[in-house]
Amino acid sequence: MYRKTATTVPVTARQQQAESLSLSVVIDWIKKHLFNDILNSLITLSIIIILISFIPYALDWLIISAVFTGETRADCTPNKACWIPIIQYMEYYIYGPYPDDQKWRVDVGYILGGLAFPLLFTRRIPKKIVLTYVFLLPVALWMLLKGGGLLTEMPSSAFGGIMLTFFLGAIAMCLSMPVAILLALGRQSKLPIIRWICVGYIETIRAVPILTFLIMASLMLQIFLPDGMEIEKLLRVLFVLVSVSAAYKAEIIRGGIQAIPKGQAEAAYALGAGYWTTMVYVIMPQALRNSVPALITNFIGLFKETTLVAIVGILELVGVVRASFENAEWIGFHVEGLVLVSFFFFTVCYSIALYGGYLERGLKKNKQ
Amino acid sequence: MSDNTMISLMNVNKWYGDYHALRDINMEVKSGEKIVICGPSGSGKSTLIRCVNNLEQHNEGRIHVCGVELNEDLKGLEEIRQKAGMVFQSFNLFPHLSVLDNCTFGLRRALKVDETTANKIAMDLLARVKIADQAKKFPGQLSGGQQQRVAIARALSMSPQVMLFDEPTSALDPEMIAEVLDVMRELAKEGMTMICVTHEMGFAKEVADRIIFMEEGSIIEESNPDVFFNNPQTKRAENFLQQILSH
C-alpha cells in the first residue's frame, strides 16, 4: 500500500511520510486496521493465538532442536528435523550426477541464467540486447550443458537435480514465449488454413493432460520413428514442456490482443505499415502488457510443471531428493527433503512473481 | 479522368452481409480540392472514406488513388496508404509510444528513415500543430484536442498527397474542437487535398470546394457550399441542414 502511493506523490511528500513512520504511527495503524471494532479485534486475537501455538513448534522442529552436524542416523534427534542427509547430499542436489571434472559447466550455466535477472530488472540496457540475451540463453545452455562440438557431449543421464530443473525451466520459459506469440497471431490469421492449424493445435494440447504427453514422448515416440533414429530423451521432454505451455500462453496473449481497439492496427496500416511491422511494434507491445499478470502465473506454473518429468525417469530436483532418501541410512527423513524442495521452488517462483509486479508497476507509469 | 485527378470512384458498391453500405458511388477529387462529406449517421460516409485507403474493401466498381487502382491483387498497398494520410474519430494514437515516437512511427518503420532525420521531421510537424513542447509525453497525458493534433501531425509525417479526415472532431469536448479545426484550416490554406467527413458546417462553409451529402449509402447531392447551404437541391439535404443547424 505504502509503496503504491510512493510512486505518485512528490519527493518532499514522500520524505515526510518516511520521517513520520515512527512507533506512534505503527500503533495508530494497528488500532485502526486490526482492532477497530469488536469483531475485528476477536479475529485478530484468535489469529494471534493460533500463530503463537503453532510457530514455536514449527521453529523448534525446523531449526532450534534440529540437528545440523553429524555423520549418521544415530546423530539425529527423534521427532526433530535432521538436516544431515540434506547437507551430505547438497552437492548431488545442485549438480545431479554431472561428472566432477565437468561441474564448472553447470556453474557457468547458473551464472548465465542468473544474469538474466538483473538484465530484466534494469531499464538502462536497451530492450533489444535483453531480448537477444533471453532468446540466445536456451541455445547457450543447451550447448554448454549438453555439449557436443568443443565440449564433451553429456548423456541425458548426467542431468539431474536443481541443475536439471533450472535447465528445463529456463529453456522452456524462453522458447515457449515466441512459439506462443506465433500461435496467438496464427489463431487470428485471415488465412483459414493457418487459423485451423493453430486452433486445432491449441485445443488439442489444452484438452490432454501434460503427463500423457510426457509419457507418450518418452515411450511412444520411439515406435513411430524409423529404426536407428533416436531423439535425445531430454530434447523430447523439453519439446513437450515448450509445446504445452506455448498453447496456454497463446490463449493468454490472444486475450491481450483482443483487448486492443481495432483502431490501433488500422492507424498503423493507414501509415503504410505492413502486417508484421504492425504486429511487432504496435499490437504485441500492447498485448503483452495486457497479459503480464496471467503470463507470470503461467511462467510460475511451467517452472513447477518441470517436476512432472520425474514420471518418465528423469531426475529433476524432486527426483534426486527422493532418490537420496532411498539410501537405507536415511529412510524416513524425506520430510526434510520436501521442505528443501518447497523452499527452492518458493524462492524461484516468488522471484518470478516479484518480477511480474515490477513489470506491472513500470507499465502503469506509461498508461492512464 | 483528367490529369490532376487524385482520387476517383466509379460505380462503387459495398455490402456488409445483406446490408448495402455503399450504392453506386461516383466521385472524383482533383489535386488541391477540399471535399466535405456529410449526412446522417449510418449513411456510409466513413465507409466511403475508409475504402479510399483500403481499410475497407469495396465489392464492386473501381477506385483509383494517385493513378493506381485498388483491387485484391494489388501489390504495394502500403505505398498507396502512405500517400493518403488518415485521421480517425478516436485518434488511435499508440498509447505505448511517446508523442514523438507516434509521429516517427511511419517514417522509421514503414519508410525506414533513420532516427535522427525522422525525429527532425516529426518535431517540425509537431511545431506546426503547435504541440512541440509535449513531444516527450505519452498520449494518455494529453487532452483530446491535443491528441487529435498529434494524430494529424502523425498522418502528415508521411508527406501524404491527400488527407482523409473521418469525423476528426466528433469525439472531442466542444472547447477543443476549435484548435483541431484551426490546424485543418491551416492545412487547407497550404493547398493540401482533403476529404473530410464532418458535421462541422461552419468549417465546411469556409473551407470546402464541394460538399457531398450522403444518405443510405448513396450520394444524394453534390454541390458547392454556396448552393448547398443556401439553396439545397434535394428535400432530404434541406431536412438534414435544418436539423443540424437548428441546435
Interface residues (C-beta under 8 A of the other chain):
Chain A: P261 G263 Q264 E266 A267 A268 Y269 A270 L271 G272 A273 G274 T277 Y281 V282 P285 Q286 R289 N366 K367 Q368
Chain B: N53 L55 E78 E79 R81 Q82 A84 G85 M86 F88 S90 N92 L93 F94 P95 H96 F105 G106 R109 A110 L111 F138 G140 Q141 A151 R154 A155 S157 M158
